Amino acid sequence: MILMNYTEKVMTNTMNELRDKIYQNAKDKGFWDKERNMGESLMLVVTELAEALEVHRASGHIKEFTEGQKLSLEKMSDEEFAETFSIMVKDSFHDEMADVLIRVLDLCGGHNIDIDWHVKMKMRYNATRARLHGKKY
């Protein structure tokens, strides 16, 4: 069952908490019945990035969602939500970018990666680097 006001509950979580929820949902839906190899997990991320590129190539822009539209979706019953989401959001650039993050966090869950710590450490390291990391672009 999809939780109403799901985004409100999700937005207060750490990436590791999201990782665990995403991974558990994928397990519940049968996607981890057998262990995935790393190549497959990485290609699922690449596939979502490719889908985002194709959406952007086809439309040439990124659709904007008003705060009212977002709030309206969050307050809908599960049945209304699923139907409206499939019309308004499904297969949009935003949807594909969400899929990228979901695939990355699912991979982290499947391989028990402490993504909170690794992102914090990488951000700290990047803060010590030169402008453009010493490159021209």
PyMOL commands that set and color helices and strands:
alter all, ss='L'
color gray80, all
select helices_A, chain A and resi 6-10+15-28+38-59+67-75+78-88+93-110+115-127+131-134
alter helices_A, ss='H'
color red, helices_A
deselect
rebuild
show_as cartoon
